[in-house]
Amino acid sequence: MNIANVGGDDADELFEQSPDSRTGFNGGLFFMYQFNNLFAIQPEAYYTMKGATSDLMGVDLTLKLDYVEIPVLFKVVIPAEGTSIKPSIFVGPSLGFNTGAKLKGEDQDQSAEVDIDSLVTSTDFSLVFGGGIGFMIGNNELGVDIRYNIGLTTWDDEDDPYDVKNNVLSFNAYFGFTLL
């Protein structure tokens, strides 16, 4: 689950007020290679929904930005001797590829949705950090993590772009299985 919003110096100006969060979905695949008992690298690929909501003169606006995201996370697995629990913290860069951008407006009488792909950059660079806890089930792992994805570049693709960046708080559940 994502709780997405936009930040940056011009976010309030673009929405004519402080925007509200948009709740969305994320899901995908990951591969973790653990170098030793303490360090691991985890490349991922997933679909994620970002954006924000706002109320502008009685019209509910929803900015819908969808991405295929590819983070590479560097993990520290915190040793928990004598237990099947695997806590971890992680950080890493992420590259997102925009797959759709829409602006939806609704009032009490009608609604309309406009494609705004031409106004949004095709890529999004961000930094991901967070932590999680896994529970070993044999050689497999069932776990949850929480992460914050902070945008480093604006998604506005106009000639004189606003400084607006994606910011996302994600709650994830995962199942990892051993290949070998």
C-alpha positions in Angstrom: 0.0 0.0 0.0 1.2 3.5 -0.9 0.4 6.8 0.7 1.7 9.2 -1.9 2.0 13.0 -2.0 4.0 15.6 -3.8 6.7 17.8 -2.3 9.1 20.4 -3.6 9.3 24.2 -3.5 6.3 24.7 -5.8 3.9 21.9 -4.7 1.6 24.3 -2.8 1.6 26.8 -5.6 0.8 24.2 -8.3 -2.2 22.9 -6.2 -3.0 26.4 -4.9 -2.8 24.9 -1.4 -1.1 22.1 0.4 -2.0 18.9 -1.5 -3.4 15.8 0.3 -2.1 12.3 0.0 -3.3 9.7 -2.6 -3.6 6.1 -1.5 -2.5 3.5 -4.1 -1.1 0.1 -4.8 2.4 -1.2 -5.3 3.6 -4.7 -6.1 6.4 -6.5 -7.8 9.4 -8.8 -7.5 12.8 -8.6 -5.7 16.0 -10.6 -5.6 18.2 -10.5 -2.5 21.9 -11.6 -2.5 23.2 -11.8 1.0 27.0 -11.4 1.1 27.4 -12.5 4.7 25.3 -12.5 7.9 25.2 -8.7 8.0 25.1 -7.2 4.4 22.9 -7.8 1.4 21.9 -6.1 -1.9 18.3 -6.2 -3.1 17.4 -5.1 -6.6 13.6 -4.8 -7.2 11.1 -4.1 -10.0 7.6 -3.2 -9.2 4.5 -1.2 -10.3 3.6 1.8 -8.1 0.9 4.4 -7.9 1.9 7.9 -6.9 0.3 11.3 -7.0 -1.8 13.6 -4.7 -5.3 14.9 -4.2 -6.6 18.4 -3.7 -9.9 20.4 -3.4 -9.9 23.4 -5.7 -13.0 25.6 -5.5 -15.3 22.6 -4.8 -13.7 20.3 -7.3 -11.9 17.2 -6.0 -8.7 16.8 -8.1 -6.7 13.6 -8.2 -3.3 13.5 -9.7 -2.6 9.9 -10.8 1.1 9.1 -11.7 1.9 5.5 -12.3 5.4 4.1 -12.6 7.5 0.9 -13.0 10.1 1.4 -10.4 13.6 -0.2 -10.2 15.3 0.4 -6.8 18.6 -1.1 -5.8 18.6 -1.4 -2.0 21.7 -2.0 0.2 20.5 -3.9 3.3 22.0 -4.4 6.8 20.5 -7.5 8.3 20.5 -7.1 12.1 21.7 -10.3 13.8 19.1 -11.9 16.0 21.0 -15.0 17.3 18.9 -18.1 18.3 15.7 -16.8 16.6 14.0 -17.1 13.3 13.4 -13.3 13.1 15.4 -11.3 10.6 15.2 -7.5 11.1 16.8 -5.2 8.6 17.3 -1.6 7.5 18.0 -0.5 3.9 18.7 2.4 1.7 19.3 2.9 -2.1 18.6 4.7 -5.3 15.5 4.2 -7.4 14.7 4.8 -11.1 11.1 5.1 -12.1 9.6 4.9 -15.6 6.3 6.7 -16.0 3.6 4.5 -17.4 0.7 6.9 -17.1 -0.3 10.3 -15.9 -3.9 11.5 -15.5 -5.6 14.4 -13.8 -9.2 13.6 -12.6 -11.7 16.2 -11.5 -14.9 15.5 -9.7 -17.7 17.6 -8.3 -21.1 16.6 -7.1 -22.6 16.7 -10.6 -19.9 15.3 -13.0 -16.4 14.0 -13.4 -13.7 14.1 -16.0 -10.3 12.6 -16.5 -7.5 14.1 -18.7 -4.4 12.4 -19.9 -1.4 14.6 -19.0 1.5 12.3 -20.1 3.0 15.2 -22.2 3.4 17.3 -19.0 5.2 14.6 -16.9 8.8 13.5 -17.3 9.3 9.9 -18.5 11.7 9.1 -15.6 11.7 9.7 -11.9 14.8 9.5 -9.6 14.4 9.0 -5.9 16.0 7.7 -2.7 14.5 4.8 -0.8 15.1 4.1 2.9 13.3 2.0 5.4 13.3 -1.1 7.5 11.6 -4.5 7.8 11.3 -7.7 9.7 11.3 -11.2 8.2 10.3 -14.5 9.8 12.2 -17.5 8.5 10.0 -20.5 7.5 12.4 -23.2 6.7 14.7 -21.7 4.0 11.9 -19.2 3.0 11.1 -15.8 4.5 7.7 -14.1 5.2 8.0 -10.5 6.2 6.8 -6.9 6.2 8.6 -3.6 5.6 8.0 0.1 5.7 9.8 2.5 3.4 9.9 6.1 2.4 10.6 7.0 -1.2 11.7 10.7 -1.5 11.8 12.2 -4.9 15.0 13.8 -6.1 13.9 15.2 -9.4 10.8 17.1 -10.5 8.2 15.3 -12.6 7.0 18.5 -14.3 8.2 18.3 -18.0 7.2 21.9 -19.0 9.7 24.4 -20.4 9.6 26.3 -17.1 9.0 23.4 -14.7 7.6 23.6 -11.2 9.7 22.0 -8.5 7.3 19.1 -7.7 8.6 15.8 -6.6 7.0 12.4 -5.7 7.1 11.4 -2.0 5.7 8.0 -1.0 5.3 6.1 2.2 4.9 2.4 1.5 3.8 -0.6 3.6 4.8 -3.9 2.0 4.3 -7.6 2.8 6.6 -10.0 1.1 7.4 -13.7 0.6 11.0 -14.7 -0.3 12.0 -18.1 -1.3 15.4 -19.6 -1.8 16.5 -20.4 -5.3 19.3 -22.8 -4.4 
